[in-house]
Amino acid sequence: IIICGDHPRNTYFLKNILKSKIAEVIKIVLFKREKLIPEPPSNLEIDLKKLWNLHFDKRARAEKKYFKFDIKKKFPQKRFDFFNTPNELENLLVSYKKDGIKFDVCLTSGAPFFSKKILKLLPKFTVNLHLGLIPYYKGAVTMFWPFYHLQPQFAGTTYHFISEYVDTGEILHNNLPELNFGDGMHETACKAIKNAADDLEILLDYINHRLKKNILPNFDKSLLRRGKLFFKLDWKPYMLKNIYQVYNDKIVDLYLNNKLGSDKPIIKKI
């Protein structure tokens, strides 16, 4: 079963799973996310509304550049189920169980946090593509924070088993994009996501190996305290000033010119 968001970056992940000959996809469930360019809050000041629109327009244009396709047209023979809320997802999973539909593996990306009730309805081998580098950046909006903290070299992705605590399941595979001069925040994020999706064959082959050998997910308690857990409420529109007014979205260039230090993350590869 695949559970993922309906933004282009999420459906690119879905497309690569559907292209794979390793996985037999039984159910596809899409989360109806907010608009790709959401409306700014009505109480924002005019200058922040402009930055808001600039930020999300840049995101939309980058995603259309890197992930230009329509998932329904690409796979017209596939049936998609949809949900708007965690309760709707739970109801779908209950209905599958009543119909006797079983899954060995769940792959997910861009979906809401899974409650304990939902986790009980999913297989032990539930793997998430987290759009952030665990353990350094956990939680929400994790492609933004490395740039806000002037660490573009920490903008990456993580395949990990899901546990009951946010982004603390066993890390399977990290991915870092190649940073090039001229890359903005959204280009870097799209490159990281594309590289991660392109590594799906490696991931699926490894999961298949774990299934055959019955090597169950490990819960690493140290991930509870390592790195930083961000929440949606941590992100504020005024923070966009740092990205676009102070640094003009040239943070990658500053790093490549050795202006931001040389710290590098320790990553895990299958």
matplotlib code that plots the C-alpha trace (Angstrom):
import matplotlib.pyplot as plt

x = [0.0, 1.2, 0.0, 1.3, 0.4, -0.8, 1.8, 4.2, 7.1, 5.0, 3.5, 7.0, 7.8, 4.6, 5.5, 8.8, 7.2, 4.7, 7.4, 9.3, 9.1, 10.0, 6.8, 3.2, 1.0, -2.4, -3.7, -2.9, -4.2, -3.6, -3.8, -5.4, -2.9, -3.3, -2.9, 0.6, 0.4, -1.7, -3.4, -1.5, -3.2, -5.4, -3.8, -0.3, 1.4, 1.7, 5.5, 5.1, 2.3, 4.6, 7.3, 4.7, 3.6, 7.2, 8.2, 5.3, 5.5, 9.1, 8.2, 5.5, 7.7, 10.6, 8.3, 6.8, 10.3, 11.5, 8.3, 6.4, 3.7, 0.1, 0.0, -3.5, -2.7, 0.6, -1.2, -4.8, -5.4, -4.7, -7.4, -6.7, -8.4, -8.4, -8.5, -8.6, -8.2, -6.5, -10.0, -10.8, -7.5, -8.4, -11.8, -10.2, -7.7, -10.5, -12.5, -9.5, -9.2, -12.9, -12.5, -9.6, -7.0, -3.5, -0.2, 3.4, 4.7, 3.4, 5.4, 4.5, 5.5, 3.8, 1.0, -0.1, 1.5, 0.1, -1.7, -1.3, -4.7, -3.5, -0.2, -2.0, -3.8, -0.5, 2.2, 5.3, 7.3, 5.9, 8.6, 8.4, 10.3, 11.0, 11.8, 14.5, 17.8, 17.2, 18.4, 19.4, 16.0, 12.9, 9.2, 7.7, 8.9, 12.3, 13.5, 13.2, 15.1, 18.6, 18.4, 17.1, 20.0, 22.5, 23.2, 22.2, 24.5, 22.1, 19.1, 18.5, 16.0, 15.6, 13.9, 13.0, 10.7, 7.8, 7.4, 4.8, 7.2, 7.8, 10.8, 12.4, 12.1, 15.2, 17.0, 17.4, 18.9, 19.8, 20.2, 22.0, 21.7, 24.6, 24.8, 25.6, 26.1, 22.8, 20.7, 18.0, 16.2, 13.5, 15.8, 17.9, 14.8, 13.6, 17.0, 17.1, 13.6, 14.4, 17.6, 15.7, 12.9, 15.6, 17.0, 13.7, 14.9, 17.7, 15.3, 12.7, 15.3, 16.5, 13.0, 12.4, 15.5, 14.4, 11.0, 12.5, 14.9, 12.2, 14.6, 12.1, 12.5, 14.6, 13.6, 16.6, 15.7, 18.6, 16.7, 14.3, 16.9, 19.2, 18.7, 15.8, 12.1, 10.3, 6.5, 4.4, 3.8, 7.6, 7.5, 6.5, 6.1, 8.6, 11.3, 11.1, 12.9, 16.0, 15.9, 14.8, 15.7, 18.9, 20.4, 18.4, 18.0, 21.8, 22.6, 24.0, 26.4, 27.6, 28.2, 30.1, 32.2, 33.2, 31.4, 29.3, 31.7, 32.5, 30.4, 28.9, 26.3, 26.9, 24.6, 23.5, 23.3, 21.9]
y = [0.0, 3.5, 6.5, 9.8, 13.5, 14.8, 17.5, 16.9, 16.0, 13.3, 11.8, 11.6, 9.3, 7.4, 7.2, 5.6, 2.9, 2.1, 1.8, -0.8, -4.5, -5.4, -4.2, -5.3, -2.3, -3.3, 0.1, 3.7, 6.3, 10.0, 12.8, 15.9, 18.6, 22.4, 24.3, 24.3, 28.1, 28.7, 31.9, 34.1, 34.8, 37.8, 39.6, 39.5, 42.8, 43.7, 43.1, 39.6, 38.7, 39.5, 37.3, 34.6, 34.6, 34.7, 31.7, 29.5, 30.5, 29.6, 26.2, 25.6, 26.5, 24.3, 21.3, 21.8, 21.9, 18.7, 16.7, 17.7, 15.0, 14.1, 10.9, 10.0, 10.4, 8.5, 5.5, 5.7, 2.1, 2.6, 3.3, 6.0, 6.4, 9.8, 11.3, 14.7, 13.9, 11.2, 9.9, 9.3, 7.4, 5.3, 4.5, 3.5, 1.2, -0.4, -1.0, -2.7, -5.0, -5.9, -6.8, -9.1, -7.0, -7.5, -5.7, -6.7, -3.2, 0.4, 3.2, 6.7, 10.3, 13.7, 12.2, 13.4, 11.9, 8.4, 7.9, 4.7, 3.6, 4.0, 2.3, -0.7, -1.0, -0.8, -3.5, -3.5, -2.7, 0.9, 3.1, 6.8, 9.1, 12.1, 15.3, 16.2, 14.7, 12.7, 13.0, 16.6, 17.9, 16.1, 17.0, 19.6, 22.0, 20.3, 21.4, 25.0, 24.8, 24.0, 27.2, 29.3, 28.0, 28.5, 24.8, 24.0, 21.0, 19.5, 19.6, 16.0, 13.1, 10.0, 6.7, 5.3, 2.9, 4.7, 4.4, 5.9, 8.9, 11.5, 10.6, 8.2, 4.9, 3.0, 5.0, 3.0, 5.4, 9.1, 11.1, 14.4, 16.3, 17.8, 21.5, 23.7, 27.5, 29.1, 26.6, 28.1, 26.5, 24.9, 23.7, 22.0, 20.4, 19.1, 17.6, 15.9, 14.4, 13.3, 11.6, 9.8, 8.6, 7.4, 5.3, 3.4, 0.2, 0.0, 0.6, -1.9, -4.6, -4.1, -4.2, -7.4, -8.9, -7.8, -9.4, -12.7, -12.8, -11.5, -8.7, -6.5, -2.7, -1.5, 1.3, 3.6, 5.4, 7.8, 9.4, 10.8, 13.2, 13.6, 16.5, 18.9, 18.2, 21.0, 21.7, 23.5, 26.3, 26.9, 28.3, 32.0, 34.0, 36.7, 34.0, 34.4, 37.7, 35.9, 33.7, 36.3, 39.7, 39.1, 36.4, 36.7, 32.9, 32.6, 30.5, 27.6, 30.0, 31.2, 27.7, 26.7, 29.9, 28.6, 31.5, 29.3, 26.8, 23.2, 21.0, 18.0, 15.5, 11.9, 9.9, 6.3, 4.4, 0.9]
z = [0.0, -0.8, 1.2, 0.0, -0.6, -3.9, -4.5, -7.4, -5.1, -3.5, -6.7, -8.2, -5.4, -6.2, -9.9, -9.2, -7.0, -9.7, -12.3, -10.1, -10.8, -7.2, -5.5, -6.3, -5.5, -4.1, -2.9, -3.6, -1.1, -1.8, 0.8, -0.5, 0.6, 0.6, -2.7, -4.1, -3.8, -0.7, 0.1, 2.6, 6.0, 5.7, 8.6, 7.1, 6.3, 2.6, 2.5, 4.1, 1.7, -1.2, 0.4, 1.0, -2.6, -3.8, -1.7, -2.7, -6.4, -6.4, -4.9, -7.4, -10.4, -9.1, -8.6, -12.1, -13.5, -11.8, -11.6, -14.7, -15.1, -14.1, -12.0, -13.1, -16.8, -16.3, -14.8, -16.0, -15.2, -11.5, -8.9, -6.4, -3.0, -1.4, 2.2, 3.7, 7.4, 9.5, 10.5, 6.8, 6.3, 9.4, 7.9, 4.6, 6.3, 8.4, 5.2, 3.6, 6.6, 6.5, 2.8, 3.7, 1.9, 3.4, 2.9, 3.6, 3.3, 3.4, 1.7, 2.5, 2.0, 2.4, 4.6, 8.0, 11.2, 11.8, 15.1, 17.1, 15.8, 12.2, 12.9, 14.2, 10.9, 8.9, 8.5, 10.7, 7.6, 7.1, 5.6, 5.2, 2.8, 5.1, 3.3, 5.8, 7.1, 10.2, 12.9, 12.2, 11.0, 12.2, 12.1, 9.8, 7.1, 7.2, 3.8, 5.0, 8.3, 6.9, 4.8, 7.6, 9.8, 6.9, 6.6, 3.0, 3.1, 5.6, 3.2, 2.4, 2.7, 4.8, 4.3, 7.8, 9.5, 11.2, 14.9, 17.3, 17.9, 15.1, 12.9, 15.4, 13.6, 12.3, 9.6, 6.4, 3.9, 3.7, 0.5, -0.2, -3.5, -5.3, -4.5, -7.5, -7.8, -8.5, -6.7, -4.5, -1.6, -3.7, -6.4, -3.8, -2.2, -5.5, -6.4, -3.0, -3.5, -7.1, -5.9, -3.1, -5.5, -7.9, -5.1, -4.6, -6.3, -3.8, -0.9, -2.2, -2.8, 0.8, 2.3, 0.4, 1.9, 5.4, 4.8, 3.7, 6.6, 9.0, 10.2, 12.0, 12.4, 15.3, 17.5, 18.3, 21.5, 21.0, 18.1, 20.6, 21.9, 18.8, 16.4, 16.5, 16.2, 14.4, 14.4, 11.8, 14.4, 14.5, 11.0, 10.8, 7.6, 8.8, 8.6, 4.8, 5.1, 6.1, 3.0, 0.4, 1.6, 3.6, 1.5, -1.8, -1.9, -2.5, 0.6, -1.5, -3.2, 0.1, 1.3, -1.9, -1.5, 2.0, 3.8, 6.0, 7.5, 6.5, 8.8, 7.0, 8.1, 8.8, 6.6, 6.3, 3.0, 2.3]

ax = plt.figure().add_subplot(projection="3d")
ax.plot(x, y, z, "-o")
ax.set_aspect("equal")
plt.show()
